[in-house]
């Protein structure tokens, strides 16, 4: 799936709609010379740039859900990409279940300083936007969640 500029604009617009009133306004543009390199937690305390898979939300996702097949169109003070949410249907059991793929646009945002790592920051928020069918337990078309802040482990 090729992500168009219109889809990126839609993702940014939906991100703005999903934030609460009075929340930080997200401005995306070229990183300034003084800005930090921004990473996402790899669920093991190691920062990653443009990962193809995310398992970091909700204090590292269970093995029943992950975001995969990620392709990034921008990685600056916010990151825009697309991929799929993979959800185990757990039929007849989770051990025997199959992963169902749901297409999503992905936005990583709200960078915060990474303590102990001068010049680095980590994304503290993830928004995904379903672009097609979605699992029943993920009923809103867009969802925002905090990313773990355990990057301070010194890895």
Secondary structure by P-SEA (a helix, b strand, c coil): ccccaaaaaaaaaaaaaacccccbbbbbcccccccccccccccccccccccccccccccccccccccccccccccccbbbbbbbbcccccccccccbbbbbbbbbbbbcccccccccccbbbbcbbbbbbcccccccccccbbbbbccccccccc
